[in-house]
Amino acid sequence: DDQPVGIHRTRTITVLKEEYRYLGRYLRPAVAILFLYFIFSPSFALSFMHYEGWSAWESYVFVFIIISTIGYGDITPKTPHGKVLVIICGMIGIPLVLYCLASAGDFFNKLITIALASCVPSFDMMTPTRKRRARLLAASLIIAVHLTQ
């Protein structure tokens, strides 16, 4: 083409930045979920096994109870180190779980929007309120079908 090399390079960099932003939007929640299940939970479970003398199963269940904010109370730490670990685990784990849940909600909302846009020809022309109602109806139908199986 007749354009100078610098303009072509600038456009390429701009396109790459946009693709990186798009990829990052979906990659960050996946990395957070992987971190939660493969690094965060096992490391705290191992710590509880060490300081409290619990089995692996008890430790993993306890970490899950902490980060999900269920709080049964049937397993409690007895040592000072275990009590400090509970505070640290909760302070890091609860926001991490909330971020993962919010990201999953955003992902499913986008998925339902894409499905509706491809199935309902007039979806793009609907008002925002009607789009919200259509997404809610589609999500309700998906849940109902899943629960009846």
Accessible surface in RSA format (square Angstrom, percent):
REM  Atomic radii and reference values for relative SASA: ProtOr
REM  Chains: A
REM  Algorithm: Lee & Richards
REM  Probe-radius: 1.40
REM  Slices: 20
REM RES _ NUM      All-atoms   Total-Side   Main-Chain    Non-polar    All polar
REM                ABS   REL    ABS   REL    ABS   REL    ABS   REL    ABS   REL
RES ASP A   1   156.50 109.6  75.90  75.5  80.60 190.6  41.13  96.8 115.37 115.1
RES ASP A   2   152.86 107.1 117.81 117.3  35.05  82.9  43.97 103.5 108.89 108.6
RES GLN A   3    73.28  41.0  56.98  41.6  16.30  38.8  22.79  48.5  50.49  38.3
RES PRO A   4    85.80  62.5  73.36  66.9  12.44  45.2  85.80  70.8   0.00   0.0
RES VAL A   5   124.29  81.8 118.37 107.2   5.92  14.3 121.10 105.2   3.19   8.7
RES GLY A   6    45.10  55.6   0.00   N/A  45.10  55.6  38.40 105.4   6.69  15.0
RES ILE A   7    79.25  45.1  76.85  57.3   2.40   5.8  78.69  56.7   0.55   1.5
RES HIS A   8   109.51  59.8 109.49  76.1   0.02   0.1  74.71  77.0  34.79  40.5
RES ARG A   9   157.86  66.3 154.75  78.9   3.11   7.4  46.16  63.1 111.70  67.7
RES THR A  10    84.49  60.1  82.85  84.0   1.64   3.9  60.00  80.6  24.48  37.0
RES ARG A  11   131.08  55.0 128.90  65.7   2.18   5.2  52.80  72.2  78.28  47.4
RES THR A  12    59.53  42.3  54.80  55.6   4.72  11.3  50.86  68.3   8.67  13.1
RES ILE A  13    66.22  37.7  66.00  49.2   0.22   0.5  66.19  47.7   0.03   0.1
RES THR A  14    71.95  51.2  71.24  72.2   0.72   1.7  54.33  73.0  17.62  26.6
RES VAL A  15    81.91  53.9  80.46  72.8   1.45   3.5  81.88  71.1   0.03   0.1
RES LEU A  16   103.99  57.9 100.44  71.9   3.54   8.9 100.66  70.7   3.32   8.9
RES LYS A  17   118.47  57.8 115.33  70.8   3.14   7.5  64.12  57.7  54.35  57.9
RES GLU A  18    93.38  53.6  89.79  67.9   3.59   8.6  38.86  75.2  54.52  44.5
RES GLU A  19   100.87  57.9  95.18  72.0   5.69  13.5  42.78  82.7  58.09  47.4
RES TYR A  20   164.31  76.7 160.03  91.1   4.28  11.1 115.47  86.8  48.84  60.2
RES ARG A  21   133.40  56.0 129.31  65.9   4.09   9.7  55.26  75.5  78.14  47.4
RES TYR A  22   124.02  57.9 123.86  70.5   0.16   0.4  86.29  64.8  37.73  46.5
RES LEU A  23   100.86  56.2  99.47  71.2   1.39   3.5 100.86  70.8   0.00   0.0
RES GLY A  24     9.57  11.8   0.00   N/A   9.57  11.8   9.39  25.8   0.18   0.4
RES ARG A  25   134.76  56.6 126.11  64.3   8.65  20.6  52.87  72.3  81.89  49.6
RES TYR A  26    71.22  33.2  59.87  34.1  11.34  29.5  54.69  41.1  16.52  20.4
RES LEU A  27    89.53  49.9  88.05  63.0   1.47   3.7  89.42  62.8   0.11   0.3
RES ARG A  28   147.51  61.9 143.62  73.2   3.89   9.3  59.10  80.8  88.42  53.6
RES PRO A  29    21.69  15.8  21.69  19.8   0.00   0.0  21.69  17.9   0.00   0.0
RES ALA A  30    42.66  39.2  36.96  57.0   5.71  13.0  41.63  58.6   1.04   2.7
RES VAL A  31    84.81  55.8  84.26  76.3   0.55   1.3  84.51  73.4   0.31   0.8
RES ALA A  32    12.22  11.2   7.39  11.4   4.83  11.0  12.00  16.9   0.22   0.6
RES ILE A  33    64.38  36.6  64.38  48.0   0.00   0.0  64.38  46.4   0.00   0.0
RES LEU A  34   100.30  55.9  99.18  71.0   1.12   2.8  99.69  70.0   0.61   1.6
RES PHE A  35    79.59  39.8  77.15  47.8   2.44   6.4  78.89  47.8   0.70   2.0
RES LEU A  36     3.58   2.0   3.58   2.6   0.00   0.0   3.58   2.5   0.00   0.0
RES TYR A  37   123.56  57.7 111.81  63.6  11.75  30.6  74.16  55.7  49.40  60.9
RES PHE A  38   144.08  72.1 125.81  77.9  18.27  47.6 126.25  76.5  17.83  51.0
RES ILE A  39   102.78  58.5  98.93  73.7   3.85   9.3 101.98  73.4   0.80   2.2
RES PHE A  40     6.48   3.2   4.97   3.1   1.52   3.9   6.48   3.9   0.00   0.0
RES SER A  41    11.69   9.9  11.69  15.6   0.00   0.0   8.61  18.3   3.08   4.3
RES PRO A  42    28.91  21.1  28.91  26.4   0.00   0.0  28.91  23.9   0.00   0.0
RES SER A  43    52.91  44.7  46.38  61.9   6.52  15.0  42.31  90.1  10.60  14.9
RES PHE A  44    23.02  11.5  22.45  13.9   0.57   1.5  23.02  14.0   0.00   0.0
RES ALA A  45     0.30   0.3   0.30   0.5   0.00   0.0   0.30   0.4   0.00   0.0
RES LEU A  46   110.59  61.6 106.25  76.0   4.35  10.9 106.55  74.8   4.05  10.9
RES SER A  47    32.14  27.2  27.01  36.0   5.13  11.8   5.42  11.6  26.72  37.4
RES PHE A  48     0.00   0.0   0.00   0.0   0.00   0.0   0.00   0.0   0.00   0.0
RES MET A  49    62.61  32.4  54.05  35.8   8.56  20.4  52.98  45.0   9.63  12.8
RES HIS A  50   142.06  77.6 113.74  79.1  28.31  72.4  75.98  78.3  66.07  76.9
RES TYR A  51    90.41  42.2  74.29  42.3  16.12  42.0  36.26  27.3  54.15  66.8
RES GLU A  52    26.21  15.0   2.19   1.7  24.02  57.2   2.52   4.9  23.70  19.3
RES GLY A  53    65.03  80.2   0.00   N/A  65.03  80.2  31.81  87.3  33.22  74.4
RES TRP A  54    37.93  15.2  28.89  14.0   9.04  21.2  14.89   7.9  23.04  37.4
RES SER A  55    59.86  50.6  46.47  62.0  13.39  30.8  51.36 109.4   8.50  11.9
RES ALA A  56    47.14  43.3  42.90  66.2   4.24   9.6  42.90  60.4   4.24  11.2
RES TRP A  57   190.89  76.6 185.69  89.9   5.21  12.2 165.03  88.0  25.86  42.0
RES GLU A  58    69.25  39.8  68.74  52.0   0.51   1.2  16.43  31.8  52.82  43.1
RES SER A  59     0.00   0.0   0.00   0.0   0.00   0.0   0.00   0.0   0.00   0.0
RES TYR A  60    90.43  42.2  86.83  49.4   3.59   9.4  64.71  48.6  25.72  31.7
RES VAL A  61    41.43  27.3  38.55  34.9   2.88   7.0  41.43  36.0   0.00   0.0
RES PHE A  62    12.61   6.3  12.61   7.8   0.00   0.0  12.61   7.6   0.00   0.0
RES VAL A  63     0.81   0.5   0.81   0.7   0.00   0.0   0.81   0.7   0.00   0.0
RES PHE A  64   109.43  54.7 108.26  67.1   1.17   3.1 109.09  66.1   0.34   1.0
RES ILE A  65    10.79   6.1  10.38   7.7   0.40   1.0  10.38   7.5   0.40   1.1
RES ILE A  66    21.72  12.4  13.74  10.2   7.98  19.2  19.42  14.0   2.29   6.2
RES ILE A  67     7.88   4.5   6.29   4.7   1.59   3.8   6.29   4.5   1.59   4.3
RES SER A  68    32.14  27.2  14.19  18.9  17.95  41.3  17.65  37.6  14.49  20.3
RES THR A  69    91.37  65.0  60.99  61.8  30.38  72.4  44.18  59.3  47.19  71.3
RES ILE A  70    82.03  46.7  53.33  39.7  28.70  69.2  59.16  42.6  22.86  62.0
RES GLY A  71    56.32  69.5   0.00   N/A  56.32  69.5  31.23  85.7  25.09  56.2
RES TYR A  72   151.97  71.0 117.36  66.8  34.61  90.1  84.05  63.2  67.92  83.7
RES GLY A  73    53.52  66.0   0.00   N/A  53.52  66.0  28.60  78.5  24.93  55.8
RES ASP A  74   112.29  78.7  71.71  71.4  40.58  96.0  44.16 103.9  68.13  67.9
RES ILE A  75    34.88  19.8  27.77  20.7   7.11  17.1  30.97  22.3   3.91  10.6
RES THR A  76    61.84  44.0  58.28  59.1   3.57   8.5  44.25  59.4  17.59  26.6
RES PRO A  77    19.66  14.3  13.44  12.3   6.22  22.6  13.44  11.1   6.22  38.6
RES LYS A  78   150.51  73.4 130.01  79.8  20.51  48.8 107.18  96.5  43.33  46.2
RES THR A  79    43.93  31.2  41.82  42.4   2.11   5.0  43.93  59.0   0.00   0.0
RES PRO A  80   102.19  74.5  98.11  89.4   4.08  14.8 101.87  84.1   0.32   2.0
RES HIS A  81   108.63  59.4 104.91  72.9   3.72   9.5  69.02  71.1  39.61  46.1
RES GLY A  82     0.00   0.0   0.00   N/A   0.00   0.0   0.00   0.0   0.00   0.0
RES LYS A  83   111.68  54.5 109.13  67.0   2.54   6.1  57.94  52.1  53.74  57.2
RES VAL A  84    83.15  54.7  83.15  75.3   0.00   0.0  83.15  72.2   0.00   0.0
RES LEU A  85    25.85  14.4  25.85  18.5   0.00   0.0  25.85  18.2   0.00   0.0
RES VAL A  86    39.63  26.1  38.53  34.9   1.10   2.6  38.53  33.5   1.10   3.0
RES ILE A  87   106.74  60.7 100.08  74.6   6.66  16.0 106.17  76.4   0.57   1.6
RES ILE A  88    72.27  41.1  71.30  53.1   0.97   2.3  72.27  52.0   0.00   0.0
RES CYS A  89     0.00   0.0   0.00   0.0   0.00   0.0   0.00   0.0   0.00   0.0
RES GLY A  90    11.23  13.8   0.00   N/A  11.23  13.8   9.80  26.9   1.43   3.2
RES MET A  91   139.51  72.2 117.90  78.0  21.60  51.4 108.43  92.2  31.08  41.2
RES ILE A  92    85.65  48.7  79.04  58.9   6.61  15.9  82.94  59.7   2.70   7.3
RES GLY A  93     0.00   0.0   0.00   N/A   0.00   0.0   0.00   0.0   0.00   0.0
RES ILE A  94    52.14  29.7  52.07  38.8   0.07   0.2  52.07  37.5   0.07   0.2
RES PRO A  95    74.00  53.9  67.46  61.5   6.54  23.8  69.92  57.7   4.08  25.4
RES LEU A  96    30.98  17.3  27.40  19.6   3.58   9.0  30.41  21.4   0.57   1.5
RES VAL A  97    23.64  15.6  23.60  21.4   0.03   0.1  23.64  20.5   0.00   0.0
RES LEU A  98   107.81  60.0 104.00  74.4   3.81   9.6 104.37  73.3   3.44   9.3
RES TYR A  99    91.53  42.7  85.60  48.7   5.93  15.4  81.43  61.2  10.10  12.5
RES CYS A 100    10.71   8.1   9.56  10.7   1.15   2.7   9.88  25.0   0.83   0.9
RES LEU A 101   113.44  63.2 105.01  75.1   8.43  21.2 105.53  74.1   7.91  21.3
RES ALA A 102    60.63  55.7  47.32  73.0  13.31  30.3  58.87  82.9   1.76   4.7
RES SER A 103    13.93  11.8   6.80   9.1   7.13  16.4   4.92  10.5   9.01  12.6
RES ALA A 104    36.36  33.4  30.01  46.3   6.35  14.5  36.06  50.8   0.30   0.8
RES GLY A 105    40.64  50.1   0.00   N/A  40.64  50.1  35.02  96.1   5.62  12.6
RES ASP A 106   101.90  71.4  95.78  95.3   6.12  14.5  28.33  66.7  73.58  73.4
RES PHE A 107    97.31  48.7  95.75  59.3   1.57   4.1  96.70  58.6   0.62   1.8
RES PHE A 108   112.85  56.5 112.85  69.9   0.00   0.0 112.85  68.4   0.00   0.0
RES ASN A 109    72.31  49.9  67.78  65.5   4.53  10.9  17.94  43.2  54.37  52.6
RES LYS A 110    94.31  46.0  91.29  56.0   3.02   7.2  41.52  37.4  52.79  56.2
RES LEU A 111    88.20  49.1  86.43  61.8   1.77   4.4  87.19  61.2   1.00   2.7
RES ILE A 112    22.21  12.6  21.05  15.7   1.16   2.8  22.21  16.0   0.00   0.0
RES THR A 113    33.17  23.6  33.17  33.6   0.00   0.0  30.05  40.4   3.11   4.7
RES ILE A 114    97.40  55.4  94.73  70.6   2.67   6.4  96.83  69.7   0.57   1.5
RES ALA A 115    50.30  46.2  45.11  69.6   5.19  11.8  50.19  70.7   0.11   0.3
RES LEU A 116    25.44  14.2  25.14  18.0   0.30   0.8  25.42  17.9   0.02   0.0
RES ALA A 117    41.73  38.4  24.42  37.7  17.31  39.4  24.81  34.9  16.92  44.8
RES SER A 118    92.86  78.5  50.85  67.9  42.01  96.8  49.41 105.2  43.45  60.9
RES CYS A 119    97.40  73.7  67.54  75.3  29.86  70.2  25.07  63.5  72.33  78.0
RES VAL A 120    47.39  31.2  46.24  41.9   1.15   2.8  47.01  40.9   0.37   1.0
RES PRO A 121   130.43  95.1  97.92  89.3  32.51 118.2 108.18  89.3  22.25 138.3
RES SER A 122    57.73  48.8  55.32  73.8   2.41   5.5  38.34  81.6  19.39  27.2
RES PHE A 123     3.27   1.6   3.25   2.0   0.02   0.0   3.25   2.0   0.02   0.1
RES ASP A 124   106.47  74.6  86.87  86.5  19.60  46.3  28.37  66.8  78.09  77.9
RES MET A 125   166.92  86.4 132.90  88.0  34.02  81.0 110.93  94.3  55.99  74.2
RES MET A 126    42.12  21.8  27.20  18.0  14.92  35.5  32.87  27.9   9.25  12.3
RES THR A 127    75.84  53.9  72.09  73.1   3.75   8.9  71.87  96.5   3.98   6.0
RES PRO A 128    98.28  71.6  95.01  86.6   3.28  11.9  97.21  80.3   1.07   6.7
RES THR A 129    60.53  43.1  60.53  61.4   0.00   0.0  33.91  45.5  26.63  40.2
RES ARG A 130   137.94  57.9 134.89  68.8   3.04   7.2  34.23  46.8 103.70  62.9
RES LYS A 131    52.46  25.6  52.46  32.2   0.00   0.0  12.08  10.9  40.38  43.0
RES ARG A 132   140.33  58.9 136.01  69.3   4.32  10.3  60.58  82.8  79.75  48.3
RES ARG A 133   156.08  65.5 150.24  76.6   5.85  13.9  58.57  80.1  97.51  59.1
RES ALA A 134    21.32  19.6  14.20  21.9   7.11  16.2  19.70  27.7   1.62   4.3
RES ARG A 135    53.50  22.5  52.37  26.7   1.13   2.7   9.86  13.5  43.64  26.4
RES LEU A 136   123.73  68.9 119.84  85.7   3.88   9.8 123.17  86.5   0.56   1.5
RES LEU A 137   111.42  62.1 108.01  77.3   3.41   8.6 111.02  78.0   0.41   1.1
RES ALA A 138    18.05  16.6  13.99  21.6   4.07   9.3  17.76  25.0   0.30   0.8
RES ALA A 139    28.24  26.0  27.05  41.7   1.19   2.7  28.12  39.6   0.12   0.3
RES SER A 140    53.50  45.2  46.47  62.0   7.03  16.2  31.06  66.1  22.44  31.4
RES LEU A 141   101.98  56.8 101.92  72.9   0.06   0.2 101.98  71.6   0.00   0.0
RES ILE A 142   102.02  58.1  97.48  72.6   4.54  10.9 100.77  72.6   1.25   3.4
RES ILE A 143   101.46  57.7 100.02  74.5   1.44   3.5 101.46  73.1   0.00   0.0
RES ALA A 144    48.31  44.4  43.64  67.4   4.66  10.6  48.14  67.8   0.17   0.4
RES VAL A 145    85.39  56.2  83.93  76.0   1.45   3.5  85.37  74.2   0.02   0.1
RES HIS A 146   128.85  70.4 121.22  84.3   7.63  19.5  76.45  78.8  52.40  61.0
RES LEU A 147   133.61  74.4 105.20  75.3  28.41  71.4 107.68  75.6  25.93  69.8
RES THR A 148   114.93  81.7  78.75  79.8  36.18  86.2  72.95  98.0  41.97  63.5
RES GLN A 149   170.81  95.5 105.19  76.9  65.63 156.3  67.99 144.7 102.83  78.0
END  Absolute sums over single chains surface
CHAIN  1 A    11136.8       9730.2       1406.6       7940.1       3196.7
END  Absolute sums over all chains
TOTAL         11136.8       9730.2       1406.6       7940.1       3196.7
